[in-house]
Amino acid sequence: MSTARSGLRRRILLGLLGYVVVLSIAVVMHGFIVNENAEDLVWQTLLNSEMDHLLELHERDPTFPWTNTESLAFYDGHHPEDMPPPLRGVPPGVYDEIMIDGVERVALVREVDGRPLALALDITDLEEREFDMGLTMVGSAVTLVVVLCLAIAWSVNRLIKPLRDMAQSIAKLRPDQSGQRIHTPDSASSELVVIADALNDYLQRNDRFVERERVFIDSASHELRTPVAIIAGASEIALQQPQLPEPARGQLMRIQRTAREVEQLVSLLLVLAKDPARLARSSDHVALDELIPGIVEDHRHLTRDKDLRLDIVGLQPCEIVAPLPIVQVAIGNLLRNAIEHSDRGRITIRLESPATVVIDDPGHGMTPEEIAQIYARIARGGGRDGGGIGLDLISRLCEHLGWQLDFASDEGRGTTTTLRMGT
């Protein structure tokens, strides 16, 4: 089971966005902590200053009258009941955000001559402003995170775009085309240029390798044609001898069939050795409706020892541009394959539009797993079984010419082979 992989763009975005969110939260928390500490220091300094001033006035004039205002109140704890309930029995210090007579205050408690004194300041308006300021900070932080997220997303897209464009260029590479290269814009980073240069160097070396293989196959195929033609000609002349014994005649006919198969194989190899452009220039106009009956007649002898019937149905005028020997080889070998895997019944060959040859055989059929194994064997280049040219070469031929080869089958109900040679 393959593991789903996240993209580089997603990883960079998540990393940067996570960093921005954590940094923003840290800044906001730091602001609140600094604000609270500064607030405590201000209250302590202010209330201590007011308490010192009040005590100094009492020292100068013990009868100095203190009058509470709406914002500042003084409490003398000579009698416990004179002290507000939230401040009774508390040790000296500053107490923030306590409720006294329904009003939020900050209070300073100090012990003087054995009795507690308290000075309380109304901070209702200040707390409301502090709350508004907190909302403003949070709103600013959220706005900053959103703006930074948009900026980061735009920057990452701009950063990843050259890499994404290169990946698309690589995906468009065709294995059957030479001279392909990866191009980078002038604004590309040095790392991207290094990757592109490495890929281009590989493509160049691969082109040279493929060209060497084509030259070798082309040369070898041409060299094989002469001895194969000599063998075929000699066997044909030998078969014309009137006093030839039947055992020898059978062996000569076998030699002739083998020579014909080798000749077909050589023709196929020559086609595979050519690039598609050269192949298009050397192709012929082939009338499939006229060609198929001859191919069927050439293979009818394979059904002599079987209870099989070959029928041609639905032949409509159809013409394609392709090498004639290769069309014969492809259709002939698919028909041979159908005959070899059938014992009795009816094999039908029909021509559908556009340029599609369909062969239905009454063989044992295949399960979906067996069909998958055929495709896997073809992909590995190991599809040859039985006589003639194997499915591996036929499939490579189809890929080279832009054809499509498909199999459809149900176990016990035969197989349908479809060769699409047109679009």
PAVOKOL-481316 format. One record per residue (C-alpha): residue number from 1; x, y, z. Coordinates in Angstrom, 1 decimal. Layout:
N
<node n="NUM" u="X" v="Y" w="Z"/>
...
// end
This chain:
423
<node n="1" u="0.0" v="0.0" w="0.0"/>
<node n="2" u="1.5" v="3.3" w="-1.1"/>
<node n="3" u="1.6" v="6.2" w="1.4"/>
<node n="4" u="0.1" v="9.5" w="0.4"/>
<node n="5" u="2.7" v="12.1" w="0.2"/>
<node n="6" u="2.1" v="15.8" w="0.8"/>
<node n="7" u="3.4" v="18.3" w="-1.7"/>
<node n="8" u="6.4" v="20.6" w="-1.2"/>
<node n="9" u="4.1" v="23.7" w="-1.5"/>
<node n="10" u="1.8" v="22.3" w="1.2"/>
<node n="11" u="4.7" v="21.6" w="3.5"/>
<node n="12" u="6.2" v="25.1" w="3.1"/>
<node n="13" u="2.8" v="26.7" w="3.6"/>
<node n="14" u="2.0" v="24.8" w="6.7"/>
<node n="15" u="5.5" v="25.4" w="8.2"/>
<node n="16" u="5.4" v="29.1" w="7.6"/>
<node n="17" u="1.8" v="29.6" w="8.6"/>
<node n="18" u="2.5" v="27.6" w="11.8"/>
<node n="19" u="5.5" v="29.8" w="12.5"/>
<node n="20" u="3.4" v="33.0" w="12.0"/>
<node n="21" u="0.5" v="31.8" w="14.2"/>
<node n="22" u="2.9" v="30.7" w="17.0"/>
<node n="23" u="4.8" v="34.0" w="16.8"/>
<node n="24" u="1.6" v="36.1" w="16.8"/>
<node n="25" u="0.3" v="34.3" w="19.9"/>
<node n="26" u="3.6" v="34.7" w="21.6"/>
<node n="27" u="3.6" v="38.5" w="20.8"/>
<node n="28" u="0.1" v="38.9" w="22.1"/>
<node n="29" u="0.8" v="36.9" w="25.3"/>
<node n="30" u="4.0" v="38.9" w="25.9"/>
<node n="31" u="2.0" v="42.1" w="25.4"/>
<node n="32" u="-0.6" v="41.1" w="28.0"/>
<node n="33" u="2.1" v="40.0" w="30.5"/>
<node n="34" u="4.0" v="43.3" w="30.1"/>
<node n="35" u="0.8" v="45.2" w="30.4"/>
<node n="36" u="-0.1" v="43.5" w="33.7"/>
<node n="37" u="3.3" v="44.0" w="35.2"/>
<node n="38" u="3.4" v="47.6" w="34.2"/>
<node n="39" u="-0.1" v="48.1" w="35.6"/>
<node n="40" u="0.9" v="46.6" w="38.9"/>
<node n="41" u="3.9" v="48.8" w="39.1"/>
<node n="42" u="1.8" v="51.9" w="38.3"/>
<node n="43" u="-0.9" v="51.1" w="40.9"/>
<node n="44" u="1.8" v="50.4" w="43.5"/>
<node n="45" u="3.7" v="53.6" w="42.9"/>
<node n="46" u="0.6" v="55.8" w="42.7"/>
<node n="47" u="-1.2" v="54.4" w="45.8"/>
<node n="48" u="2.0" v="54.4" w="47.8"/>
<node n="49" u="2.6" v="58.0" w="46.9"/>
<node n="50" u="-1.0" v="58.9" w="47.9"/>
<node n="51" u="-0.7" v="57.0" w="51.1"/>
<node n="52" u="2.6" v="58.7" w="52.0"/>
<node n="53" u="1.1" v="62.1" w="51.2"/>
<node n="54" u="-2.0" v="61.4" w="53.4"/>
<node n="55" u="0.2" v="60.2" w="56.3"/>
<node n="56" u="2.3" v="63.3" w="56.0"/>
<node n="57" u="-0.8" v="65.5" w="56.2"/>
<node n="58" u="-1.9" v="63.6" w="59.4"/>
<node n="59" u="1.5" v="64.1" w="61.0"/>
<node n="60" u="1.3" v="67.8" w="60.4"/>
<node n="61" u="-2.3" v="68.1" w="61.5"/>
<node n="62" u="-3.8" v="65.1" w="63.4"/>
<node n="63" u="-7.2" v="66.7" w="62.9"/>
<node n="64" u="-6.9" v="66.9" w="59.1"/>
<node n="65" u="-10.3" v="65.7" w="57.7"/>
<node n="66" u="-10.2" v="63.2" w="54.8"/>
<node n="67" u="-13.1" v="63.2" w="52.4"/>
<node n="68" u="-13.6" v="60.3" w="50.1"/>
<node n="69" u="-14.2" v="61.1" w="46.4"/>
<node n="70" u="-15.9" v="59.2" w="43.6"/>
<node n="71" u="-12.5" v="57.7" w="42.6"/>
<node n="72" u="-10.4" v="57.5" w="45.8"/>
<node n="73" u="-11.5" v="56.2" w="49.2"/>
<node n="74" u="-9.6" v="55.9" w="52.5"/>
<node n="75" u="-10.3" v="53.3" w="55.1"/>
<node n="76" u="-9.0" v="53.3" w="58.7"/>
<node n="77" u="-8.9" v="49.8" w="60.2"/>
<node n="78" u="-8.9" v="51.0" w="63.8"/>
<node n="79" u="-12.2" v="49.3" w="64.1"/>
<node n="80" u="-12.5" v="46.1" w="61.9"/>
<node n="81" u="-16.0" v="47.0" w="60.9"/>
<node n="82" u="-14.7" v="50.2" w="59.3"/>
<node n="83" u="-12.7" v="48.1" w="56.8"/>
<node n="84" u="-14.5" v="46.8" w="53.6"/>
<node n="85" u="-15.1" v="43.1" w="53.7"/>
<node n="86" u="-12.7" v="42.2" w="50.9"/>
<node n="87" u="-9.9" v="44.0" w="52.8"/>
<node n="88" u="-10.5" v="42.6" w="56.3"/>
<node n="89" u="-7.7" v="40.5" w="57.6"/>
<node n="90" u="-5.5" v="40.7" w="54.5"/>
<node n="91" u="-1.8" v="41.3" w="54.8"/>
<node n="92" u="-0.2" v="44.5" w="53.6"/>
<node n="93" u="0.1" v="44.9" w="49.8"/>
<node n="94" u="-1.6" v="45.9" w="46.6"/>
<node n="95" u="-4.8" v="44.1" w="45.5"/>
<node n="96" u="-6.1" v="44.6" w="42.0"/>
<node n="97" u="-9.6" v="44.1" w="40.6"/>
<node n="98" u="-11.5" v="43.7" w="43.9"/>
<node n="99" u="-15.1" v="44.8" w="44.3"/>
<node n="100" u="-15.9" v="47.3" w="47.0"/>
<node n="101" u="-19.5" v="48.6" w="47.3"/>
<node n="102" u="-20.2" v="47.3" w="43.8"/>
<node n="103" u="-17.3" v="49.2" w="42.2"/>
<node n="104" u="-14.1" v="47.6" w="40.8"/>
<node n="105" u="-11.1" v="49.0" w="42.6"/>
<node n="106" u="-7.4" v="48.6" w="43.2"/>
<node n="107" u="-6.4" v="48.9" w="46.9"/>
<node n="108" u="-3.3" v="49.4" w="48.9"/>
<node n="109" u="-3.2" v="48.0" w="52.4"/>
<node n="110" u="-0.5" v="49.2" w="54.8"/>
<node n="111" u="-0.1" v="48.6" w="58.5"/>
<node n="112" u="0.7" v="51.8" w="60.6"/>
<node n="113" u="1.0" v="51.9" w="64.4"/>
<node n="114" u="-0.5" v="48.4" w="64.6"/>
<node n="115" u="-3.6" v="49.2" w="62.7"/>
<node n="116" u="-4.4" v="48.6" w="59.0"/>
<node n="117" u="-4.9" v="51.5" w="56.6"/>
<node n="118" u="-6.3" v="51.1" w="53.1"/>
<node n="119" u="-6.5" v="53.4" w="50.1"/>
<node n="120" u="-8.8" v="52.2" w="47.2"/>
<node n="121" u="-8.9" v="53.7" w="43.7"/>
<node n="122" u="-11.9" v="53.2" w="41.3"/>
<node n="123" u="-10.5" v="51.7" w="38.1"/>
<node n="124" u="-13.8" v="50.9" w="36.3"/>
<node n="125" u="-13.1" v="53.2" w="33.4"/>
<node n="126" u="-9.5" v="52.0" w="33.1"/>
<node n="127" u="-10.5" v="48.4" w="33.0"/>
<node n="128" u="-13.0" v="49.1" w="30.3"/>
<node n="129" u="-10.3" v="50.8" w="28.3"/>
<node n="130" u="-7.9" v="48.0" w="29.0"/>
<node n="131" u="-10.5" v="45.5" w="27.7"/>
<node n="132" u="-11.0" v="47.5" w="24.5"/>
<node n="133" u="-7.3" v="47.7" w="24.1"/>
<node n="134" u="-7.0" v="43.9" w="24.5"/>
<node n="135" u="-9.7" v="43.4" w="21.8"/>
<node n="136" u="-7.8" v="45.8" w="19.6"/>
<node n="137" u="-4.6" v="43.8" w="20.1"/>
<node n="138" u="-6.3" v="40.5" w="19.3"/>
<node n="139" u="-8.0" v="42.0" w="16.3"/>
<node n="140" u="-4.7" v="43.4" w="15.1"/>
<node n="141" u="-2.9" v="40.1" w="15.6"/>
<node n="142" u="-5.7" v="38.2" w="13.7"/>
<node n="143" u="-5.5" v="40.7" w="10.8"/>
<node n="144" u="-1.7" v="40.5" w="10.7"/>
<node n="145" u="-1.9" v="36.7" w="10.6"/>
<node n="146" u="-4.4" v="36.8" w="7.7"/>
<node n="147" u="-2.3" v="39.3" w="5.8"/>
<node n="148" u="0.8" v="37.3" w="6.4"/>
<node n="149" u="-1.0" v="34.1" w="5.3"/>
<node n="150" u="-2.0" v="35.6" w="2.0"/>
<node n="151" u="1.5" v="37.0" w="1.5"/>
<node n="152" u="3.1" v="33.7" w="2.3"/>
<node n="153" u="0.7" v="31.8" w="0.0"/>
<node n="154" u="1.5" v="34.2" w="-2.8"/>
<node n="155" u="5.2" v="33.9" w="-2.2"/>
<node n="156" u="5.2" v="30.1" w="-2.0"/>
<node n="157" u="3.2" v="29.8" w="-5.2"/>
<node n="158" u="5.7" v="32.1" w="-6.9"/>
<node n="159" u="8.6" v="30.1" w="-5.4"/>
<node n="160" u="7.1" v="26.7" w="-6.4"/>
<node n="161" u="5.9" v="27.7" w="-9.9"/>
<node n="162" u="9.2" v="27.1" w="-11.7"/>
<node n="163" u="9.5" v="23.7" w="-10.1"/>
<node n="164" u="5.9" v="22.9" w="-11.0"/>
<node n="165" u="6.5" v="24.0" w="-14.6"/>
<node n="166" u="9.6" v="21.8" w="-14.8"/>
<node n="167" u="7.6" v="18.8" w="-13.5"/>
<node n="168" u="5.0" v="19.5" w="-16.2"/>
<node n="169" u="7.7" v="19.7" w="-18.9"/>
<node n="170" u="9.1" v="16.4" w="-17.7"/>
<node n="171" u="5.6" v="14.8" w="-17.8"/>
<node n="172" u="5.3" v="15.8" w="-21.4"/>
<node n="173" u="8.5" v="14.0" w="-22.5"/>
<node n="174" u="7.8" v="11.2" w="-24.9"/>
<node n="175" u="10.0" v="8.1" w="-24.9"/>
<node n="176" u="9.6" v="7.7" w="-28.7"/>
<node n="177" u="10.9" v="11.2" w="-29.5"/>
<node n="178" u="14.5" v="12.3" w="-29.7"/>
<node n="179" u="16.0" v="15.7" w="-29.2"/>
<node n="180" u="13.7" v="16.6" w="-26.3"/>
<node n="181" u="15.1" v="19.0" w="-23.7"/>
<node n="182" u="14.0" v="20.8" w="-20.5"/>
<node n="183" u="14.1" v="24.6" w="-20.8"/>
<node n="184" u="14.4" v="26.9" w="-17.8"/>
<node n="185" u="13.6" v="30.7" w="-17.8"/>
<node n="186" u="16.3" v="33.3" w="-17.2"/>
<node n="187" u="14.8" v="34.0" w="-13.8"/>
<node n="188" u="15.2" v="30.4" w="-12.7"/>
<node n="189" u="17.3" v="29.7" w="-9.5"/>
<node n="190" u="20.7" v="28.1" w="-9.7"/>
<node n="191" u="19.4" v="24.9" w="-8.1"/>
<node n="192" u="16.7" v="24.6" w="-10.8"/>
<node n="193" u="19.2" v="25.1" w="-13.5"/>
<node n="194" u="21.4" v="22.3" w="-12.0"/>
<node n="195" u="18.4" v="19.9" w="-12.1"/>
<node n="196" u="17.5" v="20.9" w="-15.6"/>
<node n="197" u="21.1" v="20.5" w="-16.8"/>
<node n="198" u="21.3" v="17.0" w="-15.2"/>
<node n="199" u="18.1" v="16.0" w="-16.9"/>
<node n="200" u="19.1" v="17.3" w="-20.3"/>
<node n="201" u="22.4" v="15.5" w="-20.0"/>
<node n="202" u="20.5" v="12.3" w="-19.3"/>
<node n="203" u="18.2" v="12.9" w="-22.2"/>
<node n="204" u="21.1" v="13.5" w="-24.5"/>
<node n="205" u="22.9" v="10.3" w="-23.4"/>
<node n="206" u="19.6" v="8.4" w="-23.8"/>
<node n="207" u="19.1" v="9.7" w="-27.3"/>
<node n="208" u="22.6" v="8.4" w="-28.2"/>
<node n="209" u="21.9" v="5.0" w="-26.6"/>
<node n="210" u="18.5" v="4.7" w="-28.5"/>
<node n="211" u="20.1" v="5.7" w="-31.8"/>
<node n="212" u="22.9" v="3.1" w="-31.3"/>
<node n="213" u="20.2" v="0.4" w="-30.6"/>
<node n="214" u="18.2" v="1.5" w="-33.7"/>
<node n="215" u="21.3" v="1.4" w="-35.9"/>
<node n="216" u="22.2" v="-2.1" w="-34.5"/>
<node n="217" u="18.7" v="-3.5" w="-35.0"/>
<node n="218" u="18.5" v="-2.0" w="-38.5"/>
<node n="219" u="21.9" v="-3.4" w="-39.5"/>
<node n="220" u="21.2" v="-6.8" w="-38.0"/>
<node n="221" u="17.7" v="-7.0" w="-39.6"/>
<node n="222" u="19.1" v="-6.2" w="-43.0"/>
<node n="223" u="21.9" v="-8.7" w="-42.7"/>
<node n="224" u="19.3" v="-11.4" w="-41.7"/>
<node n="225" u="17.1" v="-10.8" w="-44.7"/>
<node n="226" u="19.5" v="-12.4" w="-47.2"/>
<node n="227" u="20.0" v="-15.8" w="-45.5"/>
<node n="228" u="16.3" v="-16.0" w="-44.6"/>
<node n="229" u="15.4" v="-15.3" w="-48.3"/>
<node n="230" u="17.9" v="-18.0" w="-49.4"/>
<node n="231" u="16.4" v="-20.5" w="-47.0"/>
<node n="232" u="12.8" v="-19.6" w="-48.1"/>
<node n="233" u="13.8" v="-19.8" w="-51.8"/>
<node n="234" u="15.7" v="-23.1" w="-51.4"/>
<node n="235" u="12.8" v="-24.7" w="-49.6"/>
<node n="236" u="10.3" v="-23.5" w="-52.2"/>
<node n="237" u="12.5" v="-25.0" w="-55.0"/>
<node n="238" u="12.9" v="-28.3" w="-53.1"/>
<node n="239" u="9.2" v="-28.6" w="-52.6"/>
<node n="240" u="8.7" v="-28.5" w="-56.3"/>
<node n="241" u="10.6" v="-31.7" w="-56.8"/>
<node n="242" u="8.1" v="-34.4" w="-58.0"/>
<node n="243" u="9.8" v="-37.4" w="-56.3"/>
<node n="244" u="10.2" v="-35.8" w="-52.9"/>
<node n="245" u="9.4" v="-38.2" w="-50.0"/>
<node n="246" u="6.5" v="-37.1" w="-47.8"/>
<node n="247" u="8.6" v="-37.0" w="-44.6"/>
<node n="248" u="11.1" v="-34.7" w="-46.3"/>
<node n="249" u="8.2" v="-32.6" w="-47.8"/>
<node n="250" u="6.8" v="-32.1" w="-44.3"/>
<node n="251" u="10.1" v="-30.9" w="-42.9"/>
<node n="252" u="10.6" v="-28.6" w="-45.9"/>
<node n="253" u="7.2" v="-27.1" w="-45.3"/>
<node n="254" u="8.1" v="-26.6" w="-41.7"/>
<node n="255" u="11.3" v="-24.9" w="-42.8"/>
<node n="256" u="9.3" v="-22.6" w="-45.1"/>
<node n="257" u="6.8" v="-21.6" w="-42.4"/>
<node n="258" u="9.7" v="-20.9" w="-40.0"/>
<node n="259" u="11.4" v="-18.8" w="-42.7"/>
<node n="260" u="8.2" v="-16.8" w="-43.2"/>
<node n="261" u="7.9" v="-16.2" w="-39.5"/>
<node n="262" u="11.5" v="-15.1" w="-39.3"/>
<node n="263" u="10.9" v="-12.8" w="-42.2"/>
<node n="264" u="7.9" v="-11.3" w="-40.4"/>
<node n="265" u="10.0" v="-10.8" w="-37.3"/>
<node n="266" u="12.8" v="-9.1" w="-39.3"/>
<node n="267" u="10.2" v="-6.7" w="-40.8"/>
<node n="268" u="8.8" v="-5.9" w="-37.3"/>
<node n="269" u="12.3" v="-5.2" w="-36.0"/>
<node n="270" u="13.0" v="-2.9" w="-38.9"/>
<node n="271" u="9.8" v="-1.0" w="-38.0"/>
<node n="272" u="10.8" v="-0.7" w="-34.4"/>
<node n="273" u="14.2" v="0.5" w="-35.4"/>
<node n="274" u="12.7" v="3.5" w="-37.2"/>
<node n="275" u="11.6" v="6.6" w="-35.4"/>
<node n="276" u="7.9" v="7.6" w="-36.0"/>
<node n="277" u="8.8" v="10.4" w="-38.4"/>
<node n="278" u="10.8" v="8.0" w="-40.7"/>
<node n="279" u="8.1" v="5.4" w="-40.3"/>
<node n="280" u="5.3" v="7.7" w="-41.5"/>
<node n="281" u="7.3" v="8.5" w="-44.6"/>
<node n="282" u="7.7" v="4.8" w="-45.5"/>
<node n="283" u="4.1" v="3.7" w="-44.8"/>
<node n="284" u="1.5" v="2.5" w="-47.3"/>
<node n="285" u="-2.2" v="3.0" w="-47.8"/>
<node n="286" u="-3.7" v="-0.3" w="-46.6"/>
<node n="287" u="-7.3" v="-1.3" w="-47.2"/>
<node n="288" u="-8.1" v="-3.4" w="-44.2"/>
<node n="289" u="-11.4" v="-4.8" w="-45.7"/>
<node n="290" u="-9.4" v="-6.3" w="-48.6"/>
<node n="291" u="-6.4" v="-7.4" w="-46.4"/>
<node n="292" u="-8.3" v="-9.3" w="-43.7"/>
<node n="293" u="-9.8" v="-12.1" w="-45.9"/>
<node n="294" u="-6.3" v="-13.0" w="-47.2"/>
<node n="295" u="-4.9" v="-13.2" w="-43.6"/>
<node n="296" u="-7.7" v="-15.4" w="-42.5"/>
<node n="297" u="-7.1" v="-17.8" w="-45.4"/>
<node n="298" u="-3.4" v="-18.0" w="-44.6"/>
<node n="299" u="-4.2" v="-19.2" w="-41.1"/>
<node n="300" u="-7.1" v="-21.5" w="-41.9"/>
<node n="301" u="-4.8" v="-24.5" w="-42.1"/>
<node n="302" u="-4.1" v="-24.1" w="-38.3"/>
<node n="303" u="-7.7" v="-25.3" w="-37.7"/>
<node n="304" u="-7.4" v="-28.6" w="-39.5"/>
<node n="305" u="-7.0" v="-30.7" w="-36.4"/>
<node n="306" u="-9.6" v="-28.7" w="-34.4"/>
<node n="307" u="-13.4" v="-28.3" w="-34.6"/>
<node n="308" u="-13.0" v="-24.6" w="-35.3"/>
<node n="309" u="-14.6" v="-22.3" w="-37.9"/>
<node n="310" u="-13.2" v="-19.0" w="-39.0"/>
<node n="311" u="-15.8" v="-16.4" w="-40.0"/>
<node n="312" u="-15.5" v="-12.9" w="-41.2"/>
<node n="313" u="-18.3" v="-10.5" w="-40.4"/>
<node n="314" u="-19.0" v="-6.8" w="-40.8"/>
<node n="315" u="-16.3" v="-5.9" w="-43.3"/>
<node n="316" u="-16.7" v="-2.3" w="-44.3"/>
<node n="317" u="-14.4" v="-0.2" w="-46.5"/>
<node n="318" u="-11.6" v="1.0" w="-44.3"/>
<node n="319" u="-8.1" v="2.3" w="-45.1"/>
<node n="320" u="-5.2" v="3.2" w="-42.9"/>
<node n="321" u="-1.6" v="4.5" w="-43.5"/>
<node n="322" u="0.9" v="2.0" w="-42.1"/>
<node n="323" u="3.6" v="-0.5" w="-43.2"/>
<node n="324" u="1.7" v="-3.3" w="-45.0"/>
<node n="325" u="3.9" v="-6.2" w="-43.7"/>
<node n="326" u="3.4" v="-5.0" w="-40.1"/>
<node n="327" u="-0.4" v="-4.8" w="-40.4"/>
<node n="328" u="-0.3" v="-8.4" w="-41.7"/>
<node n="329" u="2.0" v="-9.5" w="-38.8"/>
<node n="330" u="-0.1" v="-7.9" w="-36.1"/>
<node n="331" u="-3.5" v="-9.2" w="-37.3"/>
<node n="332" u="-2.1" v="-12.6" w="-38.2"/>
<node n="333" u="-0.4" v="-13.2" w="-34.9"/>
<node n="334" u="-3.5" v="-12.1" w="-32.9"/>
<node n="335" u="-5.6" v="-14.6" w="-35.0"/>
<node n="336" u="-3.0" v="-17.3" w="-34.5"/>
<node n="337" u="-3.2" v="-16.7" w="-30.7"/>
<node n="338" u="-7.0" v="-17.0" w="-30.8"/>
<node n="339" u="-6.7" v="-20.3" w="-32.8"/>
<node n="340" u="-4.1" v="-21.8" w="-30.5"/>
<node n="341" u="-6.2" v="-21.1" w="-27.4"/>
<node n="342" u="-9.4" v="-22.5" w="-28.8"/>
<node n="343" u="-10.4" v="-26.1" w="-29.5"/>
<node n="344" u="-13.9" v="-26.0" w="-30.9"/>
<node n="345" u="-16.5" v="-23.5" w="-31.9"/>
<node n="346" u="-16.5" v="-20.3" w="-34.0"/>
<node n="347" u="-13.8" v="-17.6" w="-34.2"/>
<node n="348" u="-15.2" v="-14.3" w="-35.7"/>
<node n="349" u="-13.1" v="-11.5" w="-37.2"/>
<node n="350" u="-14.9" v="-8.2" w="-37.7"/>
<node n="351" u="-13.9" v="-4.7" w="-38.7"/>
<node n="352" u="-15.3" v="-1.8" w="-36.8"/>
<node n="353" u="-14.9" v="2.0" w="-37.2"/>
<node n="354" u="-12.5" v="3.6" w="-36.9"/>
<node n="355" u="-10.0" v="1.0" w="-38.2"/>
<node n="356" u="-10.6" v="-1.5" w="-35.4"/>
<node n="357" u="-10.1" v="-5.2" w="-35.8"/>
<node n="358" u="-12.0" v="-7.4" w="-33.2"/>
<node n="359" u="-11.4" v="-11.1" w="-32.8"/>
<node n="360" u="-13.8" v="-13.2" w="-30.7"/>
<node n="361" u="-12.6" v="-16.7" w="-29.8"/>
<node n="362" u="-14.5" v="-19.5" w="-28.0"/>
<node n="363" u="-11.6" v="-20.5" w="-25.9"/>
<node n="364" u="-11.5" v="-21.1" w="-22.1"/>
<node n="365" u="-11.5" v="-17.4" w="-21.4"/>
<node n="366" u="-9.6" v="-15.6" w="-18.7"/>
<node n="367" u="-10.3" v="-14.2" w="-15.3"/>
<node n="368" u="-9.5" v="-10.5" w="-14.6"/>
<node n="369" u="-6.4" v="-11.6" w="-12.7"/>
<node n="370" u="-5.2" v="-13.6" w="-15.8"/>
<node n="371" u="-5.8" v="-10.5" w="-18.0"/>
<node n="372" u="-3.8" v="-8.4" w="-15.5"/>
<node n="373" u="-1.0" v="-10.9" w="-15.7"/>
<node n="374" u="-0.9" v="-10.6" w="-19.5"/>
<node n="375" u="-0.6" v="-6.8" w="-19.3"/>
<node n="376" u="2.1" v="-7.2" w="-16.6"/>
<node n="377" u="4.0" v="-9.7" w="-18.7"/>
<node n="378" u="3.8" v="-7.5" w="-21.7"/>
<node n="379" u="5.0" v="-4.5" w="-19.6"/>
<node n="380" u="8.0" v="-6.7" w="-18.5"/>
<node n="381" u="8.7" v="-7.7" w="-22.1"/>
<node n="382" u="7.9" v="-11.4" w="-21.4"/>
<node n="383" u="4.7" v="-11.9" w="-23.3"/>
<node n="384" u="5.8" v="-14.4" w="-25.9"/>
<node n="385" u="4.2" v="-17.8" w="-25.6"/>
<node n="386" u="3.3" v="-20.3" w="-28.4"/>
<node n="387" u="4.3" v="-19.9" w="-32.0"/>
<node n="388" u="4.8" v="-16.8" w="-34.0"/>
<node n="389" u="5.7" v="-13.3" w="-32.7"/>
<node n="390" u="4.8" v="-12.9" w="-29.0"/>
<node n="391" u="2.4" v="-10.4" w="-27.5"/>
<node n="392" u="5.4" v="-8.4" w="-26.1"/>
<node n="393" u="6.6" v="-7.4" w="-29.6"/>
<node n="394" u="3.0" v="-6.8" w="-30.8"/>
<node n="395" u="2.4" v="-4.5" w="-27.9"/>
<node n="396" u="5.6" v="-2.7" w="-28.5"/>
<node n="397" u="4.7" v="-2.3" w="-32.1"/>
<node n="398" u="1.3" v="-0.9" w="-31.1"/>
<node n="399" u="3.0" v="1.6" w="-28.8"/>
<node n="400" u="5.4" v="2.6" w="-31.5"/>
<node n="401" u="2.7" v="3.2" w="-34.1"/>
<node n="402" u="0.2" v="4.7" w="-31.7"/>
<node n="403" u="-2.2" v="1.7" w="-31.9"/>
<node n="404" u="-4.0" v="0.2" w="-28.9"/>
<node n="405" u="-4.3" v="-3.5" w="-28.0"/>
<node n="406" u="-6.9" v="-4.6" w="-25.5"/>
<node n="407" u="-8.2" v="-7.9" w="-24.1"/>
<node n="408" u="-11.7" v="-8.6" w="-22.6"/>
<node n="409" u="-12.7" v="-12.0" w="-21.3"/>
<node n="410" u="-14.8" v="-14.0" w="-18.9"/>
<node n="411" u="-13.6" v="-17.3" w="-17.6"/>
<node n="412" u="-15.1" v="-20.1" w="-19.7"/>
<node n="413" u="-16.7" v="-17.7" w="-22.3"/>
<node n="414" u="-13.8" v="-17.0" w="-24.6"/>
<node n="415" u="-11.7" v="-13.9" w="-25.2"/>
<node n="416" u="-12.2" v="-10.7" w="-27.3"/>
<node n="417" u="-9.1" v="-9.1" w="-28.6"/>
<node n="418" u="-9.4" v="-5.6" w="-29.9"/>
<node n="419" u="-6.7" v="-3.9" w="-32.1"/>
<node n="420" u="-7.4" v="-0.2" w="-32.7"/>
<node n="421" u="-5.3" v="1.1" w="-35.5"/>
<node n="422" u="-7.1" v="4.4" w="-36.1"/>
<node n="423" u="-8.5" v="7.3" w="-34.0"/>
// end
